[in-house]
Each structure stands twice: as structure tokens, then as C-alpha cells.
């Protein structure tokens, strides 16, 4: 088996997650260079992958100014730093794995899809849910006709109260102007899955939502700017920072997002001085904490999607309603229930719990990407740029609908974006 070589742009959480595949399957993938502005993260990542000093860079521009040094590039920079390195990498002949979203600008998304068509390279966007056993099973059951013709989809993304506080109130995705609207930053995965399950592009949609809870008006009386500055509500507040990072099981692994020193002392110091120790009611966040989208697809399937911060558990729940039966499914529990209207029979599929990120999707996409690169790109990724544009259009259209209080015809919205690309 030919070993694929790759460089990594961005050694944060996503970069480390995708590059883990090289450590787990060293015969299949080898990481040979890294670009990361944080010196400690760069050093740690490089040491894990045995990257020499001369192939460690503090910015992606410098790395991509070098002669091509690998088969592929994994682009895992912040949201607003995806488009330019992707274009540059394609020009240099790299196969590209691009973290979602493709861009925070719809015209750049369309432009990137067009650029990907012009080169004979693998281009995969990290819509990792397509690669999970959970959603792959749902897709298979639908295609087998087990519930007849699919008519309606109801999907909920349970963000989880602690995850909302970490990423979208205190963290890197808290401000739309510096990252993306919540529907794009968190839920373009879901828009992509809805298109995939429906088997057709979205025709029109309407969206509602807003920032309801995480505002200064809802701060407990006397709450300081930082949790550790003697907050009088610490015993009642679910968002008290030390309780989240030391008490919530799913949040205990987030130490490296706070600090390069994940010890108890290091995390406490980060909470005293860094952004993750701020009171959730006194942050500068502006993205929504709840949003709903109602959609009709071109094959007349309808769908509703809800994104909400206000849940105990994270993960996604789905109900698929067909002409002969229904499916109820819970990704976090790995449970899929298929009900038959005629017989009343209910079949339960219990999937094994994935030990890897995004329900096994992170490993799934890396396996697929490596195989595609190894084969020379003889087939197209199921999450190619051309495919992924639709989910981005839906997310941007949903945000426009929410802000303008109007329904959006996707064809018109897409035409506007395409004209913006080709008229420039």
C-alpha cells in the first residue's frame, strides 16, 4: 500500500483530530510538515509526528510558498482562513482536505467549487457526518425503501448548554463577524445531511431564531465579569466555568482549547485570565442560541431543523417519516428504530458507540480521503466542493431569512451568488 504524505495547516483541535489518522495508521498516511502560529502547539504537533525543524512553519503562507512537499494538504485553519490557502494549494497541485465551512462568504464558496472543477485533484470538504455509521445506516435504510417514500424529516441539533457556552459564547465562534453565523459555523453539517437524506437540493426555506439568553440583561444580580471574581451565583449557575471544565464529562478534554498547560493549575490560570473564564452574560457574543429552519426540497420532501443550546446532552436526533413507516434515531445513543405501519413491527438497530470524533466521521473521512489520494483521484469525494456548496447556500440563505423575516427561494439566491462570481 502506497503511503500518502500530507502537510497540515492549523494544529488546533481539528488539525490534531484529522492528523491522528497518521498516528493510528502510519502505513497509510504520514504528516511531513505543519504550519501553526502558536509555538507550543506547533512544537507538540511536530514532535508527535516526527516533523523536522525545517518543516515547521508559523504561518500557512510561508509553508505554501515552498515547493510542493507532499501529496495532500489538510486545511484546518480558522473559518475565515479557509479560502485563500485552499486556492493556493490547488494551484500548487496538492490534493485538498478542507475543514468546513469552505468560506464565510458565499461567493467564495461558489468560486472554490469552480476552481476545484478545473484541477485534477481530490477535494474533500469535512462534512464528516456523511462518513458516520449512524447517518450511513439511515441513508441505506431510506434507499432500501424500508419506510416507503420519504416525505418529511425532523432533525434537532442538541448543541448542549456547556458546548454553547464554550464555543459560541466564550470561544472562537461567538461572533459572526469574526467567524460565521451559528447556522454556518455549527449547522452546515446538518444542512448537508438533510440534502443527502432528502436526495435533492433545497428549493426554498424560512428561518427564525435569535440570541435569547446569553446577554447582560440575564446576568444574575452582582455577577462579576469573570466567574472566579467571587460570583454570588456560582452555586446556582450552570455556566460557572470551573464546574464545566472540571465537572462536565464531555468538557474535561477541552483543556488544550484553554491553555497549553492542561493541568489543574494551568486550566485555573486560564480561567482567571483567558476568555473561557468570562461570565457568559458579560461576553461580547452575538451569534444565536436557538434557530429553526423550515425547508422544501425540489422533490417535494419537507424538513424542519432545530438548533438549540438548551439541552443537557449534545448530538443529533432525527425522525424520518415515509409512506409506509417511520424512523426515529438518536445519534448520541447510536439507536435507530424502524417502524412499519402495516405490521406494527418495530426493528431496533443498536450501533456500537464510536471511539473517535463526530461519531466516527473524523476517521471515516480520513480513510476515504487517503484512499482517494492513493488512487490518484479516480473517483470524486462524496463531500466534494461541488456537493458541499448546496449546504453552504442553505446556511447563508437561512441566516438571511432569519434577519430579513422572509422566505428565500434557493434558486434565486444561488443565482445571485453565481453572478457575483462571474461578473467580477
JORA-V288373 format. One record per pair of residues at least 4 apart in sequence whose ideal C-beta (glycine too) atoms are under 8 Angstrom apart, sorted by the first residue. I is the first residue (numbers start at 0). J is the second residue. D is the distance in whole Angstrom. If there is no record, write none. Layout:
I,J,D  I,J,D
This chain:
0,26,6  0,27,7  0,373,7  1,373,5  2,25,8  2,26,6  2,27,6  2,28,7  2,29,5  3,27,7  3,28,5  3,29,7  3,70,5  3,71,6  3,369,5  3,372,5  3,373,6  4,28,8  4,29,5  4,30,8  4,31,5  4,68,8  4,69,4  4,70,5  4,71,7  5,18,8  5,21,7  5,28,6  5,29,7  5,30,6  5,31,7  5,69,5  5,70,7  5,71,4  5,72,6  5,73,6  5,96,8  6,30,7  6,31,6  6,32,4  6,33,7  6,34,8  6,62,6  6,68,7  6,69,5  6,71,8  6,72,5  6,73,7  6,93,8  7,14,5  7,17,8  7,18,5  7,30,6  7,32,7  7,33,5  7,34,7  7,35,8  7,44,7  7,72,8  7,73,5  7,75,7  8,14,8  8,33,8  8,34,5  8,59,4  8,62,7  8,63,8  8,72,6  8,73,7  8,74,5  8,75,6  8,76,5  8,84,6  9,13,7  9,14,4  9,34,7  9,35,6  9,59,8  9,74,7  9,75,4  9,76,4  9,77,7  9,80,8  9,98,8  10,14,5  10,15,6  10,18,8  10,33,6  10,35,4  10,37,8  10,40,5  10,41,6  10,43,8  10,44,4  10,75,8  11,15,7  11,35,8  11,40,7  11,75,7  11,256,8  12,16,6  12,255,7  12,256,6  13,17,6  13,75,4  13,98,5  13,125,8  14,18,6  14,33,8  14,35,7  14,44,7  14,73,7  14,75,4  15,19,6  15,44,7  16,356,5  16,361,5  17,73,5  17,75,6  17,96,7  17,125,8  17,361,6  17,364,8  17,365,6  18,22,7  18,30,5  18,44,7  18,47,8  18,48,7  18,73,7  19,23,6  19,355,8  19,361,8  20,24,6  20,27,7  20,28,6  20,361,8  20,362,6  20,365,4  20,366,7  20,369,7  21,25,6  21,27,8  21,28,4  21,29,6  21,30,5  21,48,6  22,47,7  22,48,7  23,362,8  24,28,6  24,366,8  24,369,8  25,29,7  27,366,8  27,369,5  27,373,8  28,365,7  28,369,5  29,48,8  30,48,4  30,50,7  31,50,7  31,54,6  31,68,6  31,69,5  32,50,6  32,54,4  32,55,7  32,56,7  32,62,6  32,68,6  32,69,7  33,41,6  33,44,5  33,45,6  33,48,7  33,50,6  33,54,7  33,55,6  33,56,7  33,62,8  34,41,8  34,56,4  34,57,7  34,58,6  34,59,4  34,61,7  34,62,4  35,40,5  35,41,4  35,44,6  35,56,8  35,57,7  36,41,8  36,57,5  36,58,6  37,41,6  37,259,7  38,42,6  38,57,7  39,43,6  39,259,4  40,44,6  40,255,8  40,259,7  41,45,6  41,55,6  41,57,7  42,46,6  42,55,8  43,47,6  43,259,8  44,48,7  44,50,8  45,49,8  45,50,4  45,52,8  45,54,8  45,55,5  46,50,8  50,54,5  50,55,6  51,55,8  54,68,7  56,61,5  56,62,4  57,61,7  58,62,7  59,63,6  59,74,8  59,76,6  59,80,7  59,84,5  60,64,6  61,65,7  63,72,8  63,84,6  63,87,5  63,88,6  63,91,7  67,91,5  67,92,6  67,93,6  69,93,7  70,93,7  70,94,6  70,372,5  71,93,6  71,94,4  71,95,7  71,96,7  71,121,7  71,368,7  71,372,5  72,84,8  72,88,5  72,93,4  72,94,7  72,95,6  72,96,7  73,96,5  73,98,8  74,81,6  74,84,5  74,85,6  74,88,7  74,95,7  74,96,7  74,97,5  74,98,6  75,98,5  76,80,4  76,81,6  76,84,6  76,98,7  77,171,7  77,178,7  78,100,6  78,103,6  78,172,7  78,178,5  78,179,5  78,184,6  79,103,5  79,177,7  79,178,7  80,84,7  81,85,6  81,97,6  81,98,7  81,100,7  81,101,6  81,102,6  82,86,6  82,101,7  82,102,4  82,104,7  82,107,5  82,110,8  82,111,6  83,87,6  84,88,6  85,89,7  85,95,6  85,97,5  85,101,7  85,111,6  85,114,8  86,90,6  86,111,7  86,114,6  87,91,7  88,93,4  88,95,5  89,93,7  89,95,6  89,114,6  89,115,7  89,118,5  89,120,6  89,122,7  92,118,8  92,120,7  93,120,7  94,120,5  94,121,4  94,122,7  94,368,8  94,371,8  94,372,5  94,376,7  95,115,8  95,120,7  95,121,7  95,122,5  95,123,7  96,123,5  96,125,7  96,364,8  96,365,8  96,368,5  97,101,6  97,122,7  97,123,7  97,124,5  97,125,7  97,384,8  98,125,5  99,124,6  99,125,5  99,126,6  99,187,6  99,188,7  99,387,7  100,108,7  100,179,6  100,183,5  100,184,7  100,187,5  100,391,6  100,394,8  101,107,7  101,108,5  101,111,5  101,112,8  101,124,6  101,384,7  101,387,6  101,388,8  101,391,6  102,107,4  102,108,5  102,111,7  102,391,8  103,107,8  103,178,7  103,179,5  103,183,7  104,108,7  105,109,7  105,391,7  105,392,7  105,395,5  105,416,5  105,419,8  106,110,6  106,416,6  106,419,4  106,420,5  106,423,8  107,111,6  108,112,7  108,387,8  108,388,6  108,391,5  108,392,8  108,416,8  109,113,7  109,388,6  109,413,8  109,416,5  109,417,6  109,419,8  109,420,5  110,114,6  110,420,5  111,115,6  111,384,6  112,116,7  112,384,4  112,385,5  112,387,8  112,388,5  113,117,7  113,420,7  114,118,7  114,384,8  115,120,8  115,122,4  115,383,7  115,384,4  115,385,7  116,385,7  118,122,8  119,376,6  120,376,6  121,368,7  121,371,5  121,372,5  121,376,4  121,380,6  122,380,7  122,383,6  122,384,5  123,364,7  123,367,7  123,368,5  123,371,7  123,380,4  123,382,5  123,383,7  124,380,8  124,382,5  124,383,7  124,384,6  124,386,8  124,387,4  125,364,6  125,382,7  126,187,8  126,188,6  126,191,4  126,192,8  126,382,4  126,387,6  126,390,7  127,131,7  127,188,7  127,356,8  127,357,5  127,360,3  127,361,6  127,363,7  127,364,5  127,382,8  128,133,8  128,134,5  128,188,5  128,189,8  128,191,7  128,192,5  128,357,7  128,358,7  128,360,6  129,134,6  129,135,7  129,191,7  129,192,7  129,195,6  129,360,7  129,364,8  129,381,6  129,382,6  130,135,7  130,359,7  130,360,5  130,362,8  130,363,3  130,364,5  130,366,8  130,367,6  130,381,8  130,382,8  131,135,6  131,330,8  131,353,7  131,357,7  131,358,4  131,359,5  131,360,4  131,363,6  132,136,6  132,350,5  132,351,8  132,353,7  132,358,7  132,359,6  133,137,7  133,328,7  133,330,5  133,333,7  133,335,8  133,350,6  133,358,5  133,359,8  134,138,6  134,192,6  134,195,8  134,196,8  134,330,8  135,139,6  136,140,6  136,335,6  136,348,6  136,350,7  137,141,6  137,196,6  137,317,7  137,319,7  137,326,7  137,328,6  137,335,7  138,142,6  138,195,7  138,196,6  139,143,6  140,145,5  140,146,7  140,326,6  140,335,7  140,337,6  141,145,7  141,146,7  141,149,6  141,196,6  141,198,8  141,319,7  141,321,8  141,326,8  144,323,8  145,323,8  145,324,7  145,326,8  145,337,6  145,339,8  146,319,6  146,320,8  146,321,3  146,322,7  146,323,6  146,324,4  146,325,6  146,326,6  146,337,7  147,321,4  147,322,3  147,323,3  147,324,7  148,321,6  148,322,5  148,323,8  149,196,7  149,197,7  149,198,8  149,300,6  149,319,6  149,320,8  149,321,5  150,300,6  150,301,7  150,320,6  150,321,6  150,322,6  151,300,7  151,301,5  151,302,7  151,319,8  151,320,4  152,193,6  152,196,6  152,197,7  152,300,7  152,301,8  152,302,4  152,303,7  152,317,7  152,318,7  152,319,6  152,320,8  153,302,7  153,303,5  153,317,7  153,318,4  153,320,8  154,189,6  154,192,7  154,193,6  154,302,7  154,303,7  154,304,5  154,305,7  154,315,7  154,316,7  154,317,5  154,318,8  155,304,8  155,305,5  155,306,8  155,307,7  155,315,7  155,316,5  155,317,8  156,185,7  156,186,6  156,189,5  156,304,7  156,305,7  156,306,5  156,307,7  156,315,5  157,307,7  157,310,4  157,312,6  157,313,6  157,314,6  157,315,7  157,316,7  157,331,8  158,162,5  158,163,5  158,167,8  158,185,7  158,306,6  158,307,6  158,308,5  158,310,7  158,313,6  159,163,7  159,249,7  159,308,7  159,310,6  159,311,7  159,312,6  159,313,4  160,164,7  160,237,6  160,238,7  160,308,6  160,309,6  160,310,7  160,311,7  161,165,6  161,237,8  161,238,8  161,243,5  161,247,5  161,249,7  161,250,5  162,166,6  162,167,8  162,249,8  162,250,8  162,308,8  162,313,6  163,167,5  163,168,6  163,213,8  163,288,6  163,308,3  164,168,5  164,169,6  164,213,8  164,238,5  164,243,6  164,279,5  165,169,6  165,170,5  165,243,7  165,250,7  165,253,6  165,256,7  165,275,7  166,170,4  166,171,7  166,172,5  166,173,8  166,185,8  167,172,5  167,173,6  167,181,6  167,184,8  167,185,7  167,284,7  167,286,5  167,288,7  167,308,7  168,173,6  168,213,5  168,238,8  168,279,5  168,282,5  168,284,5  168,288,8  169,173,7  169,240,8  169,274,5  169,275,5  169,277,6  169,279,7  169,282,6  169,284,8  170,256,7  170,274,7  170,275,7  171,178,6  172,178,5  172,179,7  172,181,8  172,184,5  172,185,7  172,286,7  173,178,8  173,282,6  173,283,7  173,284,4  173,285,7  173,286,6  174,178,6  174,283,7  174,284,6  174,285,5  174,286,7  175,179,6  175,180,5  175,181,7  175,285,6  175,286,5  176,285,8  178,184,6  178,286,8  179,183,4  179,184,4  180,184,7  180,286,6  180,287,8  180,394,7  180,395,8  180,398,4  181,185,5  181,186,7  181,286,4  181,287,5  181,288,8  181,290,7  181,306,7  182,186,5  182,187,7  182,190,8  182,206,7  182,287,8  182,290,6  182,292,7  182,306,7  182,394,5  182,397,5  182,398,5  182,401,8  183,187,5  183,391,7  183,394,4  183,395,7  183,398,7  184,286,7  185,306,6  186,190,6  186,290,8  186,304,7  186,306,5  186,394,7  187,191,6  187,390,5  187,391,6  187,393,8  187,394,5  188,192,6  188,390,8  189,193,6  189,304,6  189,306,7  189,315,7  190,194,7  190,201,8  190,304,8  190,389,8  190,390,4  190,391,8  190,393,4  190,394,5  190,397,8  191,195,6  191,382,7  191,387,7  191,389,8  191,390,4  192,196,6  193,197,6  193,201,8  193,294,7  193,302,5  193,304,7  193,393,8  194,199,7  194,200,6  194,201,7  194,296,8  194,389,5  194,390,6  194,393,7  196,319,7  197,201,8  197,296,4  197,298,7  197,300,5  197,302,7  198,296,8  198,298,7  198,300,8  199,296,4  199,297,4  199,298,4  199,300,7  200,296,7  200,297,5  200,389,5  200,409,7  201,294,5  201,295,7  201,296,6  201,297,7  201,389,7  201,392,8  201,393,5  201,409,5  202,295,5  202,296,6  202,297,5  202,408,7  202,409,6  202,410,7  203,294,7  203,295,5  203,406,6  203,407,6  203,408,5  203,409,6  204,292,6  204,293,6  204,294,4  204,295,7  204,393,7  204,396,6  204,397,6  204,400,6  204,406,7  204,407,6  204,409,7  205,292,7  205,293,5  205,400,5  205,405,8  205,406,5  205,407,7  206,290,6  206,291,7  206,292,4  206,293,7  206,397,4  206,398,7  206,400,4  206,401,4  207,290,7  207,291,5  207,401,6  208,287,5  208,289,5  208,290,3  208,291,6  208,306,8  208,401,6  209,287,5  209,288,8  209,289,7  209,290,8  209,401,8  210,214,6  210,284,7  210,285,7  210,286,7  210,287,5  210,288,6  211,288,6  211,289,6  212,217,6  212,288,6  212,308,7  212,309,7  213,217,7  213,279,5  213,280,6  213,282,7  213,284,6  213,288,6  213,308,8  214,280,7  215,280,6  215,281,6  217,280,6  218,222,4  218,278,7  218,280,3  218,281,6  219,230,8  219,231,7  219,232,4  219,235,7  219,236,7  219,280,7  220,231,7  220,232,8  221,230,8  221,231,5  221,232,8  222,230,6  222,231,7  222,232,6  222,236,8  222,278,5  222,280,6  222,281,7  223,228,4  223,229,6  223,230,6  223,278,7  223,281,8  224,228,7  224,277,6  224,278,6  224,281,5  225,270,8  225,271,7  225,276,5  225,277,6  225,278,6  226,230,5  226,233,7  226,239,5  226,240,4  226,241,7  226,270,7  226,276,6  226,277,7  226,278,6  227,240,7  227,241,7  227,267,8  227,270,6  227,271,5  227,276,6  230,236,7  230,239,7  230,278,7  232,236,5  232,239,8  233,239,5  233,242,8  237,242,8  238,243,7  238,278,8  238,279,4  239,243,7  240,244,6  240,270,5  240,275,6  240,276,5  240,277,8  241,245,6  241,246,8  241,267,7  241,270,6  242,246,4  242,247,7  243,247,5  243,250,5  244,250,6  244,251,7  244,253,6  244,254,7  244,257,7  244,266,6  244,270,7  244,275,7  245,251,7  245,263,8  245,266,8  246,250,8  247,251,7  249,313,7  253,257,7  254,258,7  254,261,3  254,265,7  254,266,5  255,259,7  255,261,6  256,275,7  257,261,8  257,266,6  257,269,4  257,270,7  257,273,6  257,275,5  258,265,5  258,266,6  258,268,7  258,269,4  258,273,7  259,265,8  260,264,7  260,265,3  260,266,8  260,268,8  260,269,8  261,265,6  261,266,6  262,266,7  263,267,6  264,268,6  265,269,6  266,270,6  267,271,6  268,272,6  269,273,4  269,275,6  269,276,7  270,275,6  270,276,3  271,276,6  272,276,7  274,282,8  277,281,6  277,282,5  278,282,7  287,306,8  287,401,8  288,307,8  288,308,4  288,309,7  289,305,8  289,306,7  289,307,5  289,308,6  289,309,7  290,305,8  290,306,5  290,307,8  290,397,7  290,401,7  291,303,7  291,304,7  291,305,5  291,306,8  292,303,7  292,304,5  292,393,8  292,397,5  292,400,8  293,301,8  293,302,8  293,303,5  294,301,7  294,302,5  294,303,7  294,304,7  294,393,7  295,299,7  295,300,8  295,301,5  295,302,8  296,300,5  296,301,7  296,302,7  312,331,6  313,331,7  314,329,7  314,330,5  314,331,3  314,332,8  315,330,4  315,331,8  316,327,8  316,328,7  316,329,5  316,330,7  316,331,8  317,326,7  317,327,8  317,328,5  317,330,7  318,325,7  318,326,7  318,327,5  318,328,8  319,325,6  319,326,4  319,328,8  320,325,5  321,325,7  321,326,8  323,339,7  323,340,6  323,341,7  324,337,6  324,338,5  324,339,5  324,340,5  325,337,8  325,338,5  325,340,8  326,335,6  326,336,7  326,337,5  326,338,8  327,335,8  327,336,5  327,338,8  328,334,7  328,335,4  328,336,7  329,333,8  329,334,5  330,358,6  333,349,6  333,350,4  333,351,7  333,352,5  333,353,8  334,347,7  334,348,7  334,349,6  334,350,8  335,347,7  335,348,4  335,350,7  336,345,6  336,346,7  336,347,5  336,348,8  337,345,7  337,346,5  337,347,8  337,348,7  338,343,8  338,344,7  338,345,5  339,343,7  339,344,5  339,345,8  353,358,5  353,359,3  353,362,8  354,359,8  355,359,5  355,361,6  355,362,5  356,360,7  356,361,4  356,362,8  357,361,5  359,363,6  360,364,6  361,365,7  362,366,6  363,367,6  364,368,6  364,382,7  365,369,6  366,370,6  367,371,6  367,380,7  367,381,7  368,372,6  368,380,7  369,373,6  370,374,6  371,376,6  371,377,8  371,378,7  371,380,6  372,376,7  374,378,7  379,383,5  379,385,8  380,386,8  381,386,7  382,386,6  382,387,6  383,387,7  384,388,7  387,391,6  388,392,6  389,393,6  390,394,6  391,395,6  392,396,6  392,409,6  392,412,6  392,413,5  392,416,7  393,397,6  393,409,7  394,398,7  395,399,7  395,412,8  396,400,6  396,407,4  396,409,6  396,412,5  397,401,6  397,407,8  398,402,6  399,403,6  399,407,6  399,412,7  400,404,8  400,405,6  400,406,6  400,407,5  407,411,8  407,412,5  408,412,7  409,413,6  410,414,6  411,415,7  412,416,7  413,417,6  414,418,6  415,419,7  416,420,7  417,421,6  418,422,5  419,423,7
